[in-house]
Amino acid sequence: MAKRRRDTIAQHYVYDPDTFEVLTQPGQTIPPAKVKRLQMLGLYEVAIGKPPVKLPIPSGFQPQAWGKKRKAIACVRLNRTKGRFLINGEPLENYFPTDKRRGIVLEPFRKLGLNPKDFTVEAYVTGAKREEGKKQPRAIAHALAGALSLLDDTWKLPLIRAGFRLQFDPPEGVRTDGDQFFS
C-alpha cells in the first residue's frame, strides 16, 4: 500500500476568497495542481492544518472604507480604541435619532458579535436626505463593514454573507480632495 504524504491531505475546509469555491475538504488528498493554487492564494498551510501566521495590526492603523446606497456615499474610518461614533461630526444618537436607523448603522457590529463602544468610528456621508429613507444608514453600514473586514480577515466572509458590499476605494466620480471626506 502506497503511503500518502501527510502534507497533501487536507485537514480543513478552505474556500477561494474571491469565488467562495470549496478548494479542500478534511481528509481529501490535495492534487499537485491544487497545491500550487493554494500556495498562490497563501492558503496551503491552512489546508494542511498548520496554524496561519497572524500579523499584528500596527498601532495607529485606521482602516478606511467606502459604502454606497443609491445616492448616499459614506466613508468610514475606524480605530480600535474605546471611543465614540461620529457621523459628519455629530454623535450617532443626534444624527440618527430613531432606533431603526441607528440599528441599520450598527448592524455590522451585531453580525460579528462586537460591541460598538469598543471602537472609535468617524463617518462622513453625503447625498440623500438623512430624514428620509434608509439610504444614508445603509451606506454607512456598508462602509463600516468594509473597515471592520480590514481589521480582521476572519470577519470578511460573515460580512459578505450578511449582504454587505465591501468597498475600499472611493466610488467612481467621487472627489476625495478638499474637506468633503478624509484627507
C-alpha positions as CSV (number, residue, x, y, z in Angstrom):
1,M,0.0,0.0,0.0
2,A,1.4,3.3,-1.0
3,K,1.8,5.9,1.7
4,R,0.4,9.3,1.2
5,R,2.4,12.2,2.4
6,R,0.7,13.9,5.3
7,D,1.2,17.3,3.9
8,T,-1.0,16.6,0.9
9,I,-4.1,15.6,2.9
10,A,-6.4,18.4,3.8
11,Q,-7.2,19.0,7.4
12,H,-9.7,21.8,7.0
13,Y,-12.2,23.3,4.6
14,V,-10.6,26.0,2.5
15,Y,-12.6,28.4,0.4
16,D,-11.4,30.6,-2.5
17,P,-11.6,34.1,-1.1
18,D,-12.8,35.5,-4.5
19,T,-15.3,32.9,-5.7
20,F,-16.1,31.1,-2.4
21,E,-15.5,27.8,-4.2
22,V,-14.6,25.0,-1.8
23,L,-11.0,24.2,-2.5
24,T,-10.3,21.4,0.0
25,Q,-12.3,19.3,2.5
26,P,-11.0,17.4,5.5
27,G,-9.4,14.1,4.6
28,Q,-9.3,14.9,0.9
29,T,-6.0,14.3,-0.9
30,I,-4.8,17.6,-2.5
31,P,-3.7,17.1,-6.1
32,P,-0.4,18.9,-7.1
33,A,-2.2,21.5,-9.3
34,K,-4.5,22.5,-6.4
35,V,-1.4,22.6,-4.1
36,K,0.1,25.3,-6.4
37,R,-3.2,27.2,-6.4
38,L,-3.4,27.1,-2.6
39,Q,0.2,28.3,-2.3
40,M,-0.6,31.2,-4.7
41,L,-3.5,32.2,-2.5
42,G,-1.5,31.7,0.6
43,L,-3.9,29.1,1.9
44,Y,-1.8,25.9,1.7
45,E,-0.7,26.0,5.4
46,V,-4.3,26.4,6.4
47,A,-5.4,23.5,4.3
48,I,-2.9,21.1,5.8
49,G,-3.6,22.1,9.4
50,K,-0.7,24.4,10.1
51,P,-1.9,27.5,12.0
52,P,-1.6,30.6,9.9
53,V,0.7,33.3,11.0
54,K,-1.3,36.2,12.2
55,L,0.4,39.5,11.5
56,P,0.0,42.1,14.3
57,I,-2.0,45.2,13.4
58,P,0.3,48.2,13.6
59,S,-0.5,50.6,16.3
60,G,-2.3,53.6,14.9
61,F,-3.7,51.7,11.9
62,Q,-7.1,53.2,11.0
63,P,-8.8,51.2,8.3
64,Q,-10.9,53.3,5.9
65,A,-13.6,52.0,3.6
66,W,-16.4,53.4,1.5
67,G,-20.1,52.5,1.2
68,K,-22.8,53.4,-1.3
69,K,-26.5,53.1,-1.4
70,R,-28.1,54.8,-4.4
71,K,-27.2,58.5,-4.0
72,A,-25.8,58.2,-0.5
73,I,-22.0,57.8,-0.3
74,A,-20.2,57.2,3.0
75,C,-16.6,57.0,4.1
76,V,-15.8,55.4,7.5
77,R,-12.6,55.4,9.4
78,L,-12.3,53.0,12.3
79,N,-10.0,52.8,15.3
80,R,-9.8,50.0,17.9
81,T,-9.9,52.3,20.9
82,K,-12.9,52.9,23.1
83,G,-14.4,56.0,21.9
84,R,-17.4,57.5,20.2
85,F,-19.3,57.2,17.0
86,L,-19.4,60.4,15.0
87,I,-21.3,61.0,11.7
88,N,-20.4,64.2,9.9
89,G,-19.1,65.4,13.3
90,E,-22.3,64.7,15.2
91,P,-22.8,61.8,17.7
92,L,-24.7,58.8,16.2
93,E,-27.6,59.4,18.6
94,N,-28.0,63.0,17.4
95,Y,-27.5,62.3,13.7
96,F,-30.0,59.4,13.6
97,P,-32.5,59.9,16.4
98,T,-34.5,56.8,15.7
99,D,-33.6,53.4,16.9
100,K,-34.4,51.9,13.5
101,R,-31.8,53.9,11.6
102,R,-29.2,53.5,14.4
103,G,-29.8,49.8,14.2
104,I,-29.1,49.7,10.5
105,V,-25.8,51.6,11.0
106,L,-24.7,49.2,13.8
107,E,-25.7,46.0,12.0
108,P,-22.1,45.0,11.1
109,F,-21.2,45.0,14.7
110,R,-24.2,42.8,15.6
111,K,-23.4,40.4,12.8
112,L,-19.9,39.9,14.2
113,G,-21.0,39.9,17.9
114,L,-18.9,43.0,18.6
115,N,-19.6,45.9,21.0
116,P,-19.6,49.2,19.1
117,K,-18.4,51.0,22.2
118,D,-15.0,49.2,21.8
119,F,-14.3,51.2,18.7
120,T,-13.9,54.9,17.6
121,V,-15.8,55.4,14.4
122,E,-15.7,58.5,12.2
123,A,-18.1,58.5,9.3
124,Y,-18.8,61.1,6.7
125,V,-21.9,60.7,4.5
126,T,-23.3,62.8,1.6
127,G,-26.2,62.5,-0.8
128,A,-29.8,61.6,0.0
129,K,-31.5,63.3,2.9
130,R,-30.9,61.9,6.3
131,E,-34.5,62.4,7.3
132,E,-35.8,60.2,4.5
133,G,-35.4,56.5,4.0
134,K,-32.6,54.2,4.8
135,K,-30.0,55.2,2.2
136,Q,-27.6,57.1,4.4
137,P,-27.7,54.4,7.2
138,R,-27.2,51.6,4.7
139,A,-24.2,53.4,3.0
140,I,-22.6,53.9,6.4
141,A,-23.2,50.2,7.3
142,H,-21.6,49.1,4.1
143,A,-18.6,51.3,4.7
144,L,-18.3,50.2,8.4
145,A,-18.4,46.5,7.3
146,G,-15.5,47.2,4.9
147,A,-13.5,48.9,7.6
148,L,-14.1,46.0,10.0
149,S,-13.0,43.5,7.5
150,L,-9.7,45.3,7.2
151,L,-9.1,44.9,10.9
152,D,-9.6,41.1,10.9
153,D,-9.6,38.9,7.8
154,T,-11.9,36.3,9.5
155,W,-14.7,38.9,9.6
156,K,-14.8,39.4,5.8
157,L,-16.7,36.3,4.9
158,P,-19.5,36.6,7.5
159,L,-20.0,40.3,6.5
160,I,-20.2,39.4,2.8
161,R,-22.7,36.6,3.5
162,A,-24.7,39.1,5.6
163,G,-25.1,41.1,2.4
164,F,-22.6,43.9,2.9
165,R,-20.7,45.2,-0.1
166,L,-17.1,45.8,0.9
167,Q,-15.6,48.7,-1.0
168,F,-12.1,50.1,-0.2
169,D,-11.7,52.7,-2.9
170,P,-14.0,55.7,-3.5
171,P,-16.9,55.1,-5.8
172,E,-16.5,56.3,-9.4
173,G,-17.0,60.0,-9.8
174,V,-16.4,60.9,-6.1
175,R,-13.8,63.6,-5.5
176,T,-11.8,63.0,-2.3
177,D,-9.9,66.3,-2.3
178,G,-10.9,69.2,-0.1
179,D,-12.8,68.6,3.2
180,Q,-15.7,66.6,1.9
181,F,-14.1,63.4,3.1
182,F,-10.9,62.5,5.0
183,S,-7.7,63.8,3.7
